[in-house]
Amino acid sequence: MRENQAKNRQDKSYRSLDTPSLAATCPRMGETTAGSYRFQIRILAIYCLLILLSFSGSVLAIRRVLLFRLEKRIEQAIDQEIKEFRLLVDGKDPDTAQPFGENIKAIFNVFLQRNIPISNEYTIALLPDGFYDSIPKDLPPSIDRNSAMVKYWQKLTFPERSGIGNPDDRIEYWAEPIEINGKIQGVFVVAIATQSERQEVQEAMFTIIVVTIMTIVITSYLAWVFAGKVLTPLRLLTKTAREITESNLEQRIEVKGKDEVTQLSITFNEMLDRLESAFNTQKNFLNDVGHELKTPITIVQGHLELMGVSSEEQQETKEVVLDELERMNRLIDDLMFLAKSEQPDFLHLDNIQVSTLTEEIFAKAKVIADRHWQLDEVGQGVIMADRQRLIQAITNLAQNATKHTRPEDTIAIGSATRENQVCLWVRDTGTGIAPEEQQKIFQRFQTGSNNRGAKSTGLGLSIVKAIAQAHGGRIQLYSCLHQGSTFTLVLPLRKYGLVSSK
């Protein structure tokens, strides 16, 4: 009964080591399809707003430019008429070939007969006693012969440039008093009505606005279609993310094109590859840990539950429990070491003499067990590496070699610098490793079939491999059954630098 209860408690505790679900470890990725359409609508709204603002600014600028050109053209027309009139006043009468003198009517007659006014232009001749003549004859009500404006012009003694009326029905004018022999003989007025031309500007602006609205509508539709195509990979990304579960990590986005969204799809697929690899590794790792811890815990529980009352039975149980606890402690230490090997601060690099390091490792290793220890070639030079980690790796290899050799066998340690690499090796003449096991033994919790040494966690070679990879290197194995094995730690000098040589 107690054994069954202990077994149930143990199974329940190890079910908690199962891989956590993807829903618990990964946040929701992307939005719903409706959310993506809302995002598409926001893009379109921002686009329309920008287009509307730009077109509005353009319309206002165009209107201002057209009105400025209109005012400039009116100004030039008035100036041109005044200059021509002044030249005529200072000139001669074409009928008599004599100066006009004080004959102001002759001046007015000649100018009005020969002048051809532009559209909406009026030239008016005024005498001190009243209206004289105009071209054309029909004048706007605000400046006709009986208007207050005409009476005002008759009294001018200095030239005046101004306008009358509201902005939409404005008449620009220049009134030029004519002084001959110190006396005002009359007033010459050039006036231009701007209503029709301003109306043309307004019609042009209306046309521009209509075209602008049509353009915005067409471009908005095209923008909606284009935004939909651009967001299609994002919708696929959302769909793919929602289809991913802890039992299905194989979904991928189809990659098309070479734009930024395509790069996003590629990056997302690469992330899924890493996630799939990480979850598979985690699942296998937790399963392995659960399997490895389950045995010692079962042993401890069983012995404690069956422990007798005699001192001999209690001492035997105590020894077994302590041995299994030590095994679990060693397993936990190894696992923590492997986890730490993935951290950026795992190594503490320094300049190390290859020869000194080799001799130090040999001195430490030869006291591990009674074997025929031998120092092979000793490399020369200085490398940058973590001294303690390298000693730990080679010592682990040496200790592993003692498990597969007899006292009369040879275990050799050596080093060499060759081309762009430094090699540190452990060679033995022991039982060797079968070809089908040579790759497997570097995996966690894996041991060779001919391992006849003490209890092993199966993490020793994994630790050596982690140290080599942390240095940017690798571990090589050459082995034949019944002929021995050679484990070589290969570190790249190109990465860590051969800084000197002796």
TORFINU-557866 format. One record per residue (C-alpha): residue number from 0; x, y, z. Coordinates in steps of 0.25 Angstrom, whole numbers, m for minus. Layout:
% TORFINU-557866
i=NUM | px=X | py=Y | pz=Z
...
This chain:
% TORFINU-557866
i=0 | px=0 | py=0 | pz=0
i=1 | px=11 | py=10 | pz=4
i=2 | px=19 | py=6 | pz=m9
i=3 | px=7 | py=9 | pz=m18
i=4 | px=5 | py=22 | pz=m11
i=5 | px=19 | py=26 | pz=m13
i=6 | px=19 | py=22 | pz=m27
i=7 | px=6 | py=30 | pz=m30
i=8 | px=13 | py=42 | pz=m23
i=9 | px=25 | py=40 | pz=m32
i=10 | px=18 | py=39 | pz=m45
i=11 | px=10 | py=52 | pz=m41
i=12 | px=22 | py=59 | pz=m38
i=13 | px=29 | py=55 | pz=m51
i=14 | px=16 | py=58 | pz=m60
i=15 | px=19 | py=73 | pz=m55
i=16 | px=32 | py=72 | pz=m63
i=17 | px=25 | py=71 | pz=m77
i=18 | px=27 | py=81 | pz=m87
i=19 | px=18 | py=93 | pz=m84
i=20 | px=8 | py=96 | pz=m95
i=21 | px=11 | py=106 | pz=m106
i=22 | px=m1 | py=114 | pz=m101
i=23 | px=5 | py=116 | pz=m88
i=24 | px=19 | py=120 | pz=m93
i=25 | px=16 | py=128 | pz=m105
i=26 | px=7 | py=140 | pz=m106
i=27 | px=m4 | py=142 | pz=m116
i=28 | px=2 | py=146 | pz=m129
i=29 | px=m5 | py=156 | pz=m139
i=30 | px=m19 | py=160 | pz=m139
i=31 | px=m32 | py=154 | pz=m144
i=32 | px=m36 | py=155 | pz=m159
i=33 | px=m46 | py=166 | pz=m155
i=34 | px=m34 | py=173 | pz=m147
i=35 | px=m26 | py=173 | pz=m160
i=36 | px=m37 | py=179 | pz=m168
i=37 | px=m38 | py=190 | pz=m157
i=38 | px=m23 | py=192 | pz=m159
i=39 | px=m25 | py=193 | pz=m174
i=40 | px=m36 | py=203 | pz=m172
i=41 | px=m27 | py=211 | pz=m163
i=42 | px=m16 | py=211 | pz=m174
i=43 | px=m26 | py=215 | pz=m184
i=44 | px=m31 | py=226 | pz=m175
i=45 | px=m17 | py=232 | pz=m172
i=46 | px=m14 | py=231 | pz=m187
i=47 | px=m27 | py=239 | pz=m191
i=48 | px=m24 | py=249 | pz=m180
i=49 | px=m10 | py=251 | pz=m185
i=50 | px=m16 | py=252 | pz=m199
i=51 | px=m27 | py=262 | pz=m195
i=52 | px=m17 | py=271 | pz=m187
i=53 | px=m7 | py=271 | pz=m199
i=54 | px=m18 | py=274 | pz=m209
i=55 | px=m25 | py=284 | pz=m200
i=56 | px=m11 | py=291 | pz=m199
i=57 | px=m9 | py=290 | pz=m214
i=58 | px=m23 | py=296 | pz=m217
i=59 | px=m21 | py=308 | pz=m208
i=60 | px=m7 | py=310 | pz=m214
i=61 | px=m12 | py=309 | pz=m228
i=62 | px=m23 | py=319 | pz=m225
i=63 | px=m14 | py=329 | pz=m218
i=64 | px=m4 | py=328 | pz=m230
i=65 | px=m16 | py=330 | pz=m240
i=66 | px=m21 | py=342 | pz=m233
i=67 | px=m6 | py=348 | pz=m232
i=68 | px=m4 | py=346 | pz=m247
i=69 | px=m18 | py=353 | pz=m249
i=70 | px=m14 | py=365 | pz=m240
i=71 | px=0 | py=365 | pz=m247
i=72 | px=m7 | py=365 | pz=m261
i=73 | px=m17 | py=376 | pz=m257
i=74 | px=m5 | py=384 | pz=m251
i=75 | px=3 | py=383 | pz=m264
i=76 | px=m9 | py=387 | pz=m273
i=77 | px=m12 | py=399 | pz=m265
i=78 | px=3 | py=403 | pz=m265
i=79 | px=4 | py=401 | pz=m280
i=80 | px=m9 | py=410 | pz=m282
i=81 | px=m3 | py=421 | pz=m273
i=82 | px=10 | py=421 | pz=m279
i=83 | px=4 | py=422 | pz=m293
i=84 | px=m5 | py=434 | pz=m289
i=85 | px=7 | py=441 | pz=m283
i=86 | px=15 | py=440 | pz=m296
i=87 | px=3 | py=445 | pz=m304
i=88 | px=2 | py=457 | pz=m294
i=89 | px=17 | py=460 | pz=m297
i=90 | px=16 | py=458 | pz=m311
i=91 | px=10 | py=465 | pz=m323
i=92 | px=m4 | py=465 | pz=m330
i=93 | px=m3 | py=456 | pz=m342
i=94 | px=m13 | py=465 | pz=m349
i=95 | px=m5 | py=478 | pz=m348
i=96 | px=9 | py=472 | pz=m345
i=97 | px=9 | py=482 | pz=m333
i=98 | px=9 | py=480 | pz=m318
i=99 | px=m4 | py=479 | pz=m312
i=100 | px=m2 | py=491 | pz=m303
i=101 | px=m14 | py=493 | pz=m294
i=102 | px=m24 | py=486 | pz=m304
i=103 | px=m28 | py=475 | pz=m294
i=104 | px=m39 | py=470 | pz=m303
i=105 | px=m30 | py=468 | pz=m314
i=106 | px=m21 | py=459 | pz=m306
i=107 | px=m34 | py=451 | pz=m301
i=108 | px=m39 | py=450 | pz=m315
i=109 | px=m26 | py=444 | pz=m321
i=110 | px=m24 | py=434 | pz=m309
i=111 | px=m38 | py=429 | pz=m309
i=112 | px=m39 | py=428 | pz=m324
i=113 | px=m26 | py=420 | pz=m325
i=114 | px=m27 | py=412 | pz=m312
i=115 | px=m32 | py=398 | pz=m313
i=116 | px=m35 | py=394 | pz=m298
i=117 | px=m34 | py=379 | pz=m294
i=118 | px=m46 | py=372 | pz=m288
i=119 | px=m53 | py=379 | pz=m277
i=120 | px=m44 | py=391 | pz=m278
i=121 | px=m50 | py=405 | pz=m278
i=122 | px=m43 | py=418 | pz=m281
i=123 | px=m50 | py=430 | pz=m277
i=124 | px=m47 | py=445 | pz=m280
i=125 | px=m52 | py=455 | pz=m270
i=126 | px=m52 | py=471 | pz=m271
i=127 | px=m52 | py=480 | pz=m259
i=128 | px=m67 | py=483 | pz=m262
i=129 | px=m71 | py=469 | pz=m264
i=130 | px=m71 | py=455 | pz=m272
i=131 | px=m65 | py=456 | pz=m286
i=132 | px=m64 | py=442 | pz=m292
i=133 | px=m60 | py=428 | pz=m290
i=134 | px=m57 | py=415 | pz=m297
i=135 | px=m65 | py=407 | pz=m297
i=136 | px=m77 | py=416 | pz=m296
i=137 | px=m85 | py=407 | pz=m287
i=138 | px=m79 | py=407 | pz=m273
i=139 | px=m82 | py=399 | pz=m260
i=140 | px=m92 | py=406 | pz=m251
i=141 | px=m81 | py=409 | pz=m241
i=142 | px=m73 | py=417 | pz=m250
i=143 | px=m83 | py=423 | pz=m260
i=144 | px=m84 | py=438 | pz=m264
i=145 | px=m93 | py=441 | pz=m253
i=146 | px=m87 | py=433 | pz=m242
i=147 | px=m81 | py=438 | pz=m229
i=148 | px=m67 | py=432 | pz=m233
i=149 | px=m66 | py=440 | pz=m246
i=150 | px=m69 | py=453 | pz=m238
i=151 | px=m58 | py=449 | pz=m228
i=152 | px=m48 | py=447 | pz=m239
i=153 | px=m51 | py=460 | pz=m245
i=154 | px=m46 | py=467 | pz=m232
i=155 | px=m33 | py=460 | pz=m232
i=156 | px=m20 | py=468 | pz=m232
i=157 | px=m10 | py=456 | pz=m230
i=158 | px=m10 | py=442 | pz=m237
i=159 | px=m17 | py=431 | pz=m230
i=160 | px=m16 | py=416 | pz=m231
i=161 | px=m27 | py=409 | pz=m224
i=162 | px=m40 | py=400 | pz=m225
i=163 | px=m54 | py=400 | pz=m222
i=164 | px=m65 | py=390 | pz=m219
i=165 | px=m64 | py=376 | pz=m212
i=166 | px=m54 | py=366 | pz=m215
i=167 | px=m63 | py=358 | pz=m224
i=168 | px=m67 | py=371 | pz=m232
i=169 | px=m55 | py=380 | pz=m231
i=170 | px=m51 | py=390 | pz=m241
i=171 | px=m36 | py=394 | pz=m241
i=172 | px=m33 | py=408 | pz=m246
i=173 | px=m22 | py=419 | pz=m248
i=174 | px=m27 | py=433 | pz=m248
i=175 | px=m17 | py=442 | pz=m255
i=176 | px=m19 | py=458 | pz=m253
i=177 | px=m14 | py=465 | pz=m265
i=178 | px=m6 | py=478 | pz=m262
i=179 | px=m3 | py=488 | pz=m273
i=180 | px=4 | py=501 | pz=m270
i=181 | px=1 | py=499 | pz=m255
i=182 | px=m14 | py=497 | pz=m257
i=183 | px=m21 | py=484 | pz=m256
i=184 | px=m28 | py=482 | pz=m270
i=185 | px=m34 | py=469 | pz=m267
i=186 | px=m33 | py=455 | pz=m262
i=187 | px=m30 | py=442 | pz=m269
i=188 | px=m35 | py=429 | pz=m263
i=189 | px=m32 | py=415 | pz=m266
i=190 | px=m41 | py=405 | pz=m259
i=191 | px=m42 | py=390 | pz=m261
i=192 | px=m53 | py=381 | pz=m255
i=193 | px=m48 | py=368 | pz=m249
i=194 | px=m61 | py=361 | pz=m247
i=195 | px=m61 | py=352 | pz=m260
i=196 | px=m47 | py=349 | pz=m258
i=197 | px=m48 | py=345 | pz=m243
i=198 | px=m60 | py=337 | pz=m248
i=199 | px=m51 | py=329 | pz=m257
i=200 | px=m42 | py=327 | pz=m246
i=201 | px=m53 | py=321 | pz=m237
i=202 | px=m58 | py=312 | pz=m249
i=203 | px=m44 | py=307 | pz=m251
i=204 | px=m43 | py=304 | pz=m236
i=205 | px=m56 | py=297 | pz=m236
i=206 | px=m51 | py=289 | pz=m247
i=207 | px=m38 | py=286 | pz=m240
i=208 | px=m46 | py=282 | pz=m227
i=209 | px=m55 | py=272 | pz=m235
i=210 | px=m43 | py=266 | pz=m242
i=211 | px=m37 | py=265 | pz=m228
i=212 | px=m49 | py=258 | pz=m222
i=213 | px=m49 | py=248 | pz=m234
i=214 | px=m34 | py=246 | pz=m232
i=215 | px=m36 | py=243 | pz=m217
i=216 | px=m47 | py=233 | pz=m220
i=217 | px=m39 | py=226 | pz=m230
i=218 | px=m26 | py=226 | pz=m223
i=219 | px=m33 | py=222 | pz=m210
i=220 | px=m39 | py=210 | pz=m217
i=221 | px=m25 | py=206 | pz=m222
i=222 | px=m19 | py=208 | pz=m209
i=223 | px=m29 | py=199 | pz=m202
i=224 | px=m26 | py=188 | pz=m212
i=225 | px=m11 | py=190 | pz=m211
i=226 | px=m12 | py=190 | pz=m195
i=227 | px=m20 | py=177 | pz=m196
i=228 | px=m9 | py=171 | pz=m204
i=229 | px=2 | py=176 | pz=m195
i=230 | px=m5 | py=171 | pz=m182
i=231 | px=m8 | py=158 | pz=m188
i=232 | px=5 | py=152 | pz=m182
i=233 | px=1 | py=158 | pz=m169
i=234 | px=m12 | py=151 | pz=m170
i=235 | px=m5 | py=138 | pz=m173
i=236 | px=4 | py=141 | pz=m162
i=237 | px=m8 | py=142 | pz=m152
i=238 | px=m14 | py=130 | pz=m158
i=239 | px=m1 | py=122 | pz=m157
i=240 | px=1 | py=127 | pz=m142
i=241 | px=m13 | py=122 | pz=m138
i=242 | px=m11 | py=108 | pz=m144
i=243 | px=1 | py=106 | pz=m136
i=244 | px=m1 | py=97 | pz=m124
i=245 | px=9 | py=89 | pz=m115
i=246 | px=6 | py=77 | pz=m124
i=247 | px=7 | py=84 | pz=m137
i=248 | px=19 | py=93 | pz=m140
i=249 | px=21 | py=90 | pz=m154
i=250 | px=12 | py=102 | pz=m160
i=251 | px=20 | py=111 | pz=m169
i=252 | px=16 | py=124 | pz=m177
i=253 | px=18 | py=123 | pz=m192
i=254 | px=29 | py=133 | pz=m196
i=255 | px=27 | py=141 | pz=m209
i=256 | px=34 | py=153 | pz=m214
i=257 | px=46 | py=161 | pz=m209
i=258 | px=40 | py=173 | pz=m201
i=259 | px=40 | py=176 | pz=m186
i=260 | px=27 | py=168 | pz=m183
i=261 | px=34 | py=156 | pz=m190
i=262 | px=46 | py=158 | pz=m181
i=263 | px=36 | py=158 | pz=m169
i=264 | px=30 | py=145 | pz=m174
i=265 | px=44 | py=139 | pz=m175
i=266 | px=48 | py=144 | pz=m161
i=267 | px=35 | py=138 | pz=m156
i=268 | px=38 | py=125 | pz=m162
i=269 | px=52 | py=125 | pz=m156
i=270 | px=46 | py=128 | pz=m143
i=271 | px=36 | py=116 | pz=m144
i=272 | px=48 | py=107 | pz=m148
i=273 | px=55 | py=112 | pz=m135
i=274 | px=43 | py=110 | pz=m127
i=275 | px=41 | py=96 | pz=m132
i=276 | px=55 | py=93 | pz=m129
i=277 | px=54 | py=99 | pz=m115
i=278 | px=41 | py=92 | pz=m112
i=279 | px=46 | py=79 | pz=m117
i=280 | px=59 | py=80 | pz=m109
i=281 | px=52 | py=85 | pz=m97
i=282 | px=42 | py=73 | pz=m98
i=283 | px=54 | py=63 | pz=m99
i=284 | px=62 | py=70 | pz=m89
i=285 | px=51 | py=69 | pz=m78
i=286 | px=47 | py=55 | pz=m82
i=287 | px=62 | py=51 | pz=m80
i=288 | px=63 | py=58 | pz=m67
i=289 | px=50 | py=52 | pz=m62
i=290 | px=55 | py=38 | pz=m66
i=291 | px=69 | py=40 | pz=m60
i=292 | px=63 | py=46 | pz=m47
i=293 | px=52 | py=36 | pz=m46
i=294 | px=61 | py=24 | pz=m43
i=295 | px=69 | py=30 | pz=m31
i=296 | px=56 | py=35 | pz=m25
i=297 | px=49 | py=22 | pz=m26
i=298 | px=61 | py=15 | pz=m20
i=299 | px=61 | py=25 | pz=m8
i=300 | px=46 | py=24 | pz=m6
i=301 | px=47 | py=9 | pz=m7
i=302 | px=58 | py=7 | pz=3
i=303 | px=52 | py=17 | pz=13
i=304 | px=39 | py=10 | pz=13
i=305 | px=45 | py=m4 | pz=14
i=306 | px=56 | py=1 | pz=24
i=307 | px=56 | py=m9 | pz=36
i=308 | px=58 | py=m6 | pz=51
i=309 | px=72 | py=m12 | pz=53
i=310 | px=84 | py=m3 | pz=52
i=311 | px=90 | py=m11 | pz=41
i=312 | px=78 | py=m9 | pz=32
i=313 | px=77 | py=5 | pz=35
i=314 | px=92 | py=7 | pz=32
i=315 | px=90 | py=0 | pz=19
i=316 | px=78 | py=8 | pz=15
i=317 | px=86 | py=21 | pz=19
i=318 | px=98 | py=17 | pz=10
i=319 | px=88 | py=15 | pz=m2
i=320 | px=81 | py=28 | pz=1
i=321 | px=93 | py=36 | pz=2
i=322 | px=99 | py=30 | pz=m11
i=323 | px=86 | py=33 | pz=m19
i=324 | px=85 | py=47 | pz=m13
i=325 | px=100 | py=49 | pz=m17
i=326 | px=97 | py=44 | pz=m31
i=327 | px=85 | py=53 | pz=m32
i=328 | px=93 | py=65 | pz=m27
i=329 | px=104 | py=62 | pz=m38
i=330 | px=93 | py=61 | pz=m48
i=331 | px=87 | py=75 | pz=m44
i=332 | px=101 | py=81 | pz=m44
i=333 | px=104 | py=76 | pz=m58
i=334 | px=90 | py=81 | pz=m63
i=335 | px=93 | py=95 | pz=m57
i=336 | px=107 | py=95 | pz=m63
i=337 | px=101 | py=92 | pz=m77
i=338 | px=90 | py=103 | pz=m75
i=339 | px=101 | py=113 | pz=m71
i=340 | px=109 | py=109 | pz=m84
i=341 | px=99 | py=116 | pz=m92
i=342 | px=100 | py=129 | pz=m85
i=343 | px=110 | py=140 | pz=m90
i=344 | px=118 | py=141 | pz=m77
i=345 | px=121 | py=126 | pz=m77
i=346 | px=136 | py=128 | pz=m81
i=347 | px=146 | py=137 | pz=m75
i=348 | px=157 | py=139 | pz=m85
i=349 | px=171 | py=141 | pz=m83
i=350 | px=185 | py=139 | pz=m90
i=351 | px=189 | py=125 | pz=m87
i=352 | px=202 | py=118 | pz=m91
i=353 | px=199 | py=105 | pz=m98
i=354 | px=211 | py=97 | pz=m93
i=355 | px=208 | py=101 | pz=m78
i=356 | px=194 | py=98 | pz=m79
i=357 | px=197 | py=84 | pz=m85
i=358 | px=207 | py=81 | pz=m74
i=359 | px=197 | py=85 | pz=m63
i=360 | px=186 | py=77 | pz=m69
i=361 | px=195 | py=65 | pz=m70
i=362 | px=200 | py=67 | pz=m55
i=363 | px=185 | py=67 | pz=m50
i=364 | px=181 | py=55 | pz=m59
i=365 | px=191 | py=45 | pz=m56
i=366 | px=187 | py=44 | pz=m41
i=367 | px=172 | py=40 | pz=m45
i=368 | px=175 | py=25 | pz=m47
i=369 | px=186 | py=15 | pz=m48
i=370 | px=189 | py=15 | pz=m63
i=371 | px=201 | py=17 | pz=m71
i=372 | px=201 | py=32 | pz=m73
i=373 | px=209 | py=38 | pz=m85
i=374 | px=211 | py=52 | pz=m89
i=375 | px=210 | py=53 | pz=m104
i=376 | px=214 | py=66 | pz=m112
i=377 | px=214 | py=79 | pz=m105
i=378 | px=209 | py=91 | pz=m114
i=379 | px=216 | py=105 | pz=m113
i=380 | px=209 | py=118 | pz=m113
i=381 | px=199 | py=127 | pz=m106
i=382 | px=184 | py=126 | pz=m108
i=383 | px=173 | py=134 | pz=m102
i=384 | px=163 | py=124 | pz=m95
i=385 | px=157 | py=121 | pz=m81
i=386 | px=168 | py=113 | pz=m74
i=387 | px=159 | py=106 | pz=m64
i=388 | px=149 | py=102 | pz=m74
i=389 | px=159 | py=95 | pz=m83
i=390 | px=165 | py=88 | pz=m71
i=391 | px=151 | py=83 | pz=m67
i=392 | px=149 | py=78 | pz=m81
i=393 | px=162 | py=71 | pz=m83
i=394 | px=161 | py=65 | pz=m69
i=395 | px=147 | py=60 | pz=m72
i=396 | px=153 | py=53 | pz=m84
i=397 | px=164 | py=47 | pz=m76
i=398 | px=154 | py=42 | pz=m65
i=399 | px=145 | py=36 | pz=m76
i=400 | px=157 | py=29 | pz=m82
i=401 | px=160 | py=22 | pz=m68
i=402 | px=146 | py=16 | pz=m69
i=403 | px=150 | py=9 | pz=m82
i=404 | px=164 | py=4 | pz=m79
i=405 | px=171 | py=m5 | pz=m70
i=406 | px=183 | py=m2 | pz=m61
i=407 | px=193 | py=m7 | pz=m72
i=408 | px=187 | py=2 | pz=m83
i=409 | px=193 | py=15 | pz=m87
i=410 | px=186 | py=29 | pz=m86
i=411 | px=193 | py=40 | pz=m93
i=412 | px=191 | py=55 | pz=m93
i=413 | px=196 | py=65 | pz=m103
i=414 | px=195 | py=78 | pz=m110
i=415 | px=199 | py=85 | pz=m123
i=416 | px=197 | py=97 | pz=m131
i=417 | px=194 | py=94 | pz=m146
i=418 | px=191 | py=105 | pz=m156
i=419 | px=180 | py=113 | pz=m150
i=420 | px=176 | py=103 | pz=m139
i=421 | px=181 | py=98 | pz=m126
i=422 | px=178 | py=84 | pz=m122
i=423 | px=177 | py=78 | pz=m108
i=424 | px=175 | py=63 | pz=m108
i=425 | px=174 | py=50 | pz=m99
i=426 | px=178 | py=37 | pz=m105
i=427 | px=176 | py=23 | pz=m99
i=428 | px=178 | py=9 | pz=m103
i=429 | px=165 | py=4 | pz=m96
i=430 | px=153 | py=m3 | pz=m101
i=431 | px=149 | py=7 | pz=m112
i=432 | px=135 | py=11 | pz=m116
i=433 | px=126 | py=5 | pz=m127
i=434 | px=124 | py=13 | pz=m139
i=435 | px=109 | py=14 | pz=m137
i=436 | px=111 | py=20 | pz=m123
i=437 | px=122 | py=30 | pz=m127
i=438 | px=112 | py=41 | pz=m129
i=439 | px=101 | py=37 | pz=m119
i=440 | px=111 | py=38 | pz=m107
i=441 | px=112 | py=53 | pz=m109
i=442 | px=97 | py=54 | pz=m106
i=443 | px=92 | py=57 | pz=m92
i=444 | px=89 | py=45 | pz=m83
i=445 | px=95 | py=35 | pz=m93
i=446 | px=107 | py=26 | pz=m90
i=447 | px=114 | py=15 | pz=m98
i=448 | px=110 | py=0 | pz=m97
i=449 | px=124 | py=m3 | pz=m92
i=450 | px=124 | py=7 | pz=m80
i=451 | px=128 | py=m2 | pz=m69
i=452 | px=132 | py=9 | pz=m59
i=453 | px=125 | py=16 | pz=m48
i=454 | px=111 | py=21 | pz=m49
i=455 | px=110 | py=32 | pz=m59
i=456 | px=100 | py=43 | pz=m62
i=457 | px=103 | py=42 | pz=m77
i=458 | px=106 | py=57 | pz=m77
i=459 | px=121 | py=57 | pz=m77
i=460 | px=124 | py=58 | pz=m92
i=461 | px=112 | py=67 | pz=m93
i=462 | px=120 | py=77 | pz=m84
i=463 | px=133 | py=75 | pz=m92
i=464 | px=125 | py=78 | pz=m105
i=465 | px=119 | py=91 | pz=m98
i=466 | px=132 | py=96 | pz=m94
i=467 | px=138 | py=94 | pz=m108
i=468 | px=126 | py=101 | pz=m115
i=469 | px=127 | py=112 | pz=m105
i=470 | px=141 | py=115 | pz=m110
i=471 | px=136 | py=114 | pz=m124
i=472 | px=142 | py=100 | pz=m126
i=473 | px=138 | py=86 | pz=m127
i=474 | px=142 | py=72 | pz=m121
i=475 | px=147 | py=61 | pz=m130
i=476 | px=146 | py=46 | pz=m128
i=477 | px=155 | py=35 | pz=m134
i=478 | px=152 | py=21 | pz=m129
i=479 | px=153 | py=6 | pz=m132
i=480 | px=148 | py=m5 | pz=m124
i=481 | px=158 | py=m12 | pz=m115
i=482 | px=169 | py=m2 | pz=m120
i=483 | px=166 | py=11 | pz=m112
i=484 | px=160 | py=25 | pz=m115
i=485 | px=166 | py=39 | pz=m117
i=486 | px=157 | py=51 | pz=m113
i=487 | px=162 | py=64 | pz=m118
i=488 | px=158 | py=78 | pz=m114
i=489 | px=160 | py=87 | pz=m126
i=490 | px=160 | py=102 | pz=m124
i=491 | px=161 | py=112 | pz=m135
i=492 | px=173 | py=122 | pz=m134
i=493 | px=167 | py=131 | pz=m144
i=494 | px=156 | py=134 | pz=m134
i=495 | px=163 | py=135 | pz=m121
i=496 | px=177 | py=139 | pz=m127
i=497 | px=191 | py=133 | pz=m126
i=498 | px=197 | py=145 | pz=m120
i=499 | px=211 | py=140 | pz=m119
i=500 | px=220 | py=128 | pz=m121
i=501 | px=232 | py=123 | pz=m114
